[in-house]
Each structure stands twice: as structure tokens, then as C-alpha cells.
Amino acid sequence: MTRTNILLATVVALFLPLAACEHDPAQDPDSATDPDTSADVEDYGLLSVSTMPLGATVRVNEITRGVTPVLVEDLAPGQYLVEISLEGYQDFSDTVTVSADSTTPLDITLEPETPTYNLNGRWSHDGTSNICDVSHVGDTVTGFCGCEGTPLVLTGSDLFYSESGGSVEGEVLDDNHVTLTISNSWGSDTFTYTRL
């Protein structure tokens, strides 16, 4: 064997295994150049969720996806049920449409939970000996001293009643303290009531 034949055999022996390892795009199912498979690749969208206040838990189609602010990736185009919750605030839910190759923003201001009160019981106003027996059913409150028989309407923490002869406006400060301003043609007085 001549020196040239030995050199040629060595070169072929070194490069033949490399040629066998070459990448063939026709064999790669993820190749964008393969016309048969590029139609099967689905485009995805993003969902950007932000809340005020921050720190709310985000669930998409009943799967927890993070805490706000959060970017939910790899969503196929379509509609998704988005649920947002944060302690002390009303839960939020809505159906959101995500489009391919775009980011769908969802910016929500969460509403504080509506406080619930039970005002039934005995109350005294301004530290006096006047004792009131208060009844609270649904959103109607009756029996506060100074406005006996007047059905006050409770909405959230606000109490209200109005008629042509006067009005009562007040606020439930907590389960044990209420302020009421009673107004009529003679003037107005503000009372602070404390549960006994």
C-alpha cells in the first residue's frame, strides 16, 4: 500500500462517521422547513394578569397559574375561565379570549369584601342609661334609641332612612359601635351607640 492510499484511507475513516451524523431536516418533525409538518405546529398566546392590590391568586380553567402580576404562557387560542382571589376582597371570574401570537391583558381592581354585621341585641347611646333593643333582619335595622320604629336600611356599613319629616344617616364602625345622625326640622344630633 502506498503512502497516498494510506493517507486516503485515513481521511475516509475519520470523516465517514461524521457524514453519518449530519442533520437531515426532512427527518426532524420540529423543522420549520418541512412543509408536511409546519401546518401542525399551533401558535400560542399569552395572558397577562395584573390586579390592584397585587398578590392575588390566578386560576385559569381551574389550574393555579401564579400570583399577580403574572404572565401565563403557552395558551392555545380560545376562551379560558379566569378566576382571581385575594383574602379580604371579592372573588373575580370572567371568560377571556386568548388569540394566537399576542398577549391578552387583564387588569382588575379587586373590590373589598362587603362586611357583614349582626346588630341584634341591646345597645346604649353616648354612655347614658338609654337602652335600645335593636332588631336586625336582612338589610333592615330597627330599634335604635331616638329613631324607634324607623326602619333603617343597612348597605355595607352604611345605615340610612329618609322621609319628608327627617332623615337618619349612620355608619356601622364594627359589630359593637354605630354612629347615627338624626335630622329633622328642629336640627340634627349625632349619637354613638355601643353594644351592651
C-alpha positions in Angstrom: 0.0 0.0 0.0 1.4 3.3 -1.0 1.7 6.3 1.2 -1.1 8.1 -0.8 -3.5 5.1 -0.3 -2.8 5.0 3.4 -3.5 8.8 3.7 -6.7 8.5 1.7 -7.9 5.5 3.8 -7.2 7.5 7.0 -9.2 10.6 5.8 -12.1 8.4 4.8 -12.0 6.6 8.1 -12.1 9.9 10.0 -14.8 11.7 8.1 -17.2 8.8 7.3 -18.7 8.7 10.8 -19.2 12.5 10.7 -21.1 12.3 7.5 -23.5 9.7 9.0 -24.3 12.2 11.9 -25.3 15.0 9.6 -28.7 16.6 10.5 -31.4 15.8 7.9 -34.2 18.4 8.2 -36.6 16.1 6.4 -36.2 13.6 9.3 -36.9 16.3 12.0 -40.6 16.6 12.9 -40.0 20.1 14.5 -38.3 21.5 11.4 -39.9 24.7 10.1 -38.6 23.9 6.6 -40.5 20.6 6.4 -43.8 21.6 4.5 -45.6 18.4 5.8 -45.2 19.3 9.5 -45.2 23.1 9.6 -49.0 23.2 9.4 -49.3 21.0 12.5 -47.4 23.5 14.8 -50.0 25.5 16.7 -49.4 29.2 17.6 -49.9 30.1 21.2 -50.9 33.3 23.0 -50.2 34.8 26.4 -52.4 36.1 29.2 -51.0 39.0 31.3 -52.9 39.3 34.6 -52.5 42.3 37.0 -54.6 43.3 40.0 -54.9 46.2 42.4 -53.9 45.3 45.0 -51.2 42.9 43.9 -50.7 39.4 45.2 -53.9 37.7 44.1 -54.0 34.1 43.1 -54.8 33.4 39.4 -56.5 30.3 38.2 -57.0 29.5 34.5 -59.5 26.8 33.7 -59.3 25.7 37.4 -55.5 25.4 37.4 -53.5 27.8 39.6 -51.1 29.7 37.4 -49.5 32.1 39.8 -49.8 35.3 41.8 -50.3 38.7 40.3 -48.7 40.2 38.4 -48.4 37.0 36.3 -47.8 36.2 32.7 -49.5 32.9 31.7 -47.7 31.4 28.7 -48.4 28.7 26.1 -52.2 29.1 25.9 -53.8 27.7 22.8 -56.1 30.2 21.1 -59.6 30.1 22.6 -61.6 31.0 25.6 -60.5 30.5 29.2 -62.2 30.9 32.6 -60.0 33.2 34.7 -60.6 33.2 38.5 -58.8 35.7 40.8 -58.9 35.6 44.6 -57.3 37.5 47.4 -58.2 37.4 51.1 -60.3 40.4 52.1 -61.5 41.0 48.6 -64.4 39.8 46.5 -63.5 36.9 44.1 -63.4 37.8 40.4 -64.1 35.5 37.5 -64.6 36.1 33.8 -64.2 34.3 30.5 -61.2 35.7 28.5 -60.4 35.1 24.8 -56.7 34.4 24.0 -55.5 34.9 20.5 -52.5 33.4 18.8 -49.2 35.2 18.7 -50.5 38.0 21.0 -50.7 39.0 24.7 -54.2 39.4 26.2 -54.1 41.9 29.1 -56.4 41.5 32.1 -56.1 44.4 34.6 -58.6 44.1 37.5 -59.2 46.3 40.5 -60.5 44.0 43.2 -63.4 45.1 45.4 -63.1 44.8 49.2 -65.4 42.2 50.7 -68.7 43.6 51.9 -68.7 43.5 55.7 -71.4 41.5 57.4 -72.8 42.6 60.7 -75.2 41.3 63.2 -76.7 44.3 65.0 -79.3 42.3 67.0 -79.2 43.0 70.7 -79.1 45.7 73.4 -77.4 49.0 72.8 -76.8 52.2 74.7 -76.0 55.6 73.2 -73.5 58.1 74.4 -72.9 56.2 77.7 -76.4 57.1 79.0 -78.9 54.8 80.7 -81.0 54.8 77.5 -81.1 51.2 76.5 -82.2 50.2 73.0 -83.4 46.8 71.9 -82.3 46.6 68.2 -83.6 44.1 65.7 -81.6 43.3 62.5 -83.2 41.2 59.8 -81.8 41.1 56.4 -80.9 44.7 55.5 -83.4 46.2 57.8 -82.5 47.5 61.3 -85.0 48.9 63.8 -84.9 49.9 67.5 -82.0 52.4 67.9 -83.0 54.9 70.6 -84.0 58.2 69.0 -85.4 56.5 65.9 -87.6 53.8 67.4 -89.9 52.3 64.8 -87.9 53.8 61.9 -86.7 51.0 59.6 -83.1 51.8 58.8 -81.6 50.2 55.7 -78.1 48.7 56.1 -76.0 48.7 52.9 -72.4 47.6 53.5 -71.6 49.6 56.6 -74.0 52.5 55.9 -77.3 53.0 57.6 -79.9 55.2 56.1 -83.6 56.3 56.3 -85.3 59.3 54.8 -88.8 60.7 54.8 -90.3 64.2 54.4 -90.1 64.8 58.1 -86.4 64.0 58.5 -83.6 61.5 57.9 -81.2 59.2 59.7 -77.7 58.5 58.4 -75.2 56.4 60.1 -72.3 54.1 59.9 -71.5 50.7 61.5 -68.0 51.1 62.8 -67.8 47.4 63.8 -70.1 44.8 65.5 -70.1 46.8 68.7 -70.1 50.5 67.6 -72.6 52.5 65.5 -72.9 56.2 64.9 -76.2 57.8 63.8 -77.0 61.4 62.8 -80.7 62.1 63.2 -82.0 65.1 61.4 -85.4 66.8 61.4 -87.0 70.2 61.2 -85.5 71.1 64.7 -82.0 70.3 63.7 -79.7 67.3 63.9 -78.0 65.3 66.6 -75.2 62.6 66.3 -75.2 59.7 68.6 -72.6 57.0 69.2 -74.1 53.6 70.2 -72.3 50.8 72.0 -73.4 47.2 72.2 -74.1 46.1 75.8 
